Amino acid sequence: MKFGTKTIHAGQTADPTTGAIMTPIYQTSTYIQKSPGDHKGFEYSRTGNPTRNTLEKNIAALENGKHGLCFGSGLAAVDAIIKLLSPGDEVISTNDLYGGTYRIFTKVFENFGIKFHFVGMENISNLDSYINSKTKMIWAETPTNPMLNIIDIKALSIISKKNKLTLVVDNTFATPFLQRPLDLGADIVMHSLTKYMGGHSDVVMGAAICKDDAIAEKLFFIQNSCGAVPGPMDSFLVLRGIKTLHIRMQRHCENGKEIATFLNNHPKVDKVYWPGLKTHPNYSVAKNQMDNFGGMISFNLIGNNLNDAITVVSNTHYFTLAESLGGVESLCGHPASMTHAAIPKIEREKTGVVDSLIRLSVGIEDINDLVNDLEQALSKI
Ligand SMILES: *Cc1c(COP(=O)(O)O)cnc(C)c1O
């Protein structure tokens, strides 16, 4: 089955009881047992629910994995994956990391005795000095947020296998349409399904996908024991969203390319960060491991003035100023005052999050409307 067929069919068959083509929303917590233990495969909806299980099979297929597990949010998936570790273990993580992931690592799991090292992984040899006998996991996000750095997953998997580590890749920004980390040697793929996978900004959900039976068994044990599972209605919405993932992503990529080119030629724009630009420092890695370059773009303004950036993001009509990304509608954000406000200016500027940096999640609207919207907003400065 090819990708664009999997999005619609993988894991899904007509409902055995009614013949319904669309997976029903099994809004039930419990299931009949004829005699103790004699049931149809379902006992209690924390452990298993047919709507959720269908979604789990579908995302496992999209990532070329064997096992998929869904959680109540992307961060609940992060939580479950880190619970594979024990006190004293160490994790090496990318330094340009989703803020919530950084927060759960440093503010929650460090209290439980797990140590995290944050390392720039664009240069893979940076990892060497952090690997010791306590190192158990590498955590990578690529493309990174908001700087759109690209990390070489295959190179990471070589280091990971050599040192018997578990390689986790947060594939939220790329989605399996653009990049399949398990094929490149990753052990676990993590998703915030809230973003491109759901695609309509109407659900919060997360997932973990793997090939290995032993890892899956442990993750399932944690999912069932800790209980951060999504409900059947939300599972249905994400299943429905995924049916158009390949079509949406195609348009996100086309619009992303147009917007990146427009910004790159604009006299008021300084640098444009989009992995599809030949001037992007990791362009060749991106071209190797991704099928296209997506709709996430960051840029900063000539003069690097904070108020100019605020003027631009306050004057767009179709690019709505909001947190989050990956929906059909375009969004814009100002990392220095929004997602990265808690990081001291000196620290955030080291990774490129300067005062005038603007992040776009380019939606699938008509491209002319989107370009005109940015043009008129930039004309206000
Ligand atoms: C949003 C996001 C998360 C967290 O997911 P939630 O669904 O918001 O809990 C993790 N990683 C990345 C890259 C994200 O964009």
The ligand as a Tripos MOL2 file, in Angstrom:
@<TRIPOS>MOLECULE
LIG
   15    15     1     0     0
SMALL
NO_CHARGES

@<TRIPOS>ATOM
      1 C1          3.2830   20.5970   20.1050 C.3       1 LIG1
      2 C2          4.5120   19.8070   20.1410 C.ar      1 LIG1
      3 C3          4.7550   18.8830   21.1730 C.ar      1 LIG1
      4 C4          3.8000   18.6850   22.3210 C.3       1 LIG1
      5 O1          2.5780   18.1700   21.9050 O.3       1 LIG1
      6 P1          1.1650   18.5030   22.6250 P.3       1 LIG1
      7 O2          0.1970   17.7680   21.7870 O.co2     1 LIG1
      8 O3          0.9930   19.9910   22.6070 O.co2     1 LIG1
      9 O4          1.2630   17.9850   24.0250 O.co2     1 LIG1
     10 C5          5.9290   18.1580   21.1250 C.ar      1 LIG1
     11 N1          6.8320   18.3340   20.1280 N.ar      1 LIG1
     12 C6          6.6280   19.2130   19.1340 C.ar      1 LIG1
     13 C7          7.6630   19.3640   18.0660 C.3       1 LIG1
     14 C8          5.4820   19.9840   19.1010 C.ar      1 LIG1
     15 O5          5.2980   20.8740   18.1150 O.3       1 LIG1
@<TRIPOS>BOND
     1     1     2 1
     2     2     3 ar
     3     2    14 ar
     4     3     4 1
     5     3    10 ar
     6     4     5 1
     7     5     6 1
     8     6     7 2
     9     6     8 1
    10     6     9 1
    11    10    11 ar
    12    11    12 ar
    13    12    13 1
    14    12    14 ar
    15    14    15 1
@<TRIPOS>SUBSTRUCTURE
     1 LIG1         1 GROUP 0 **** ****
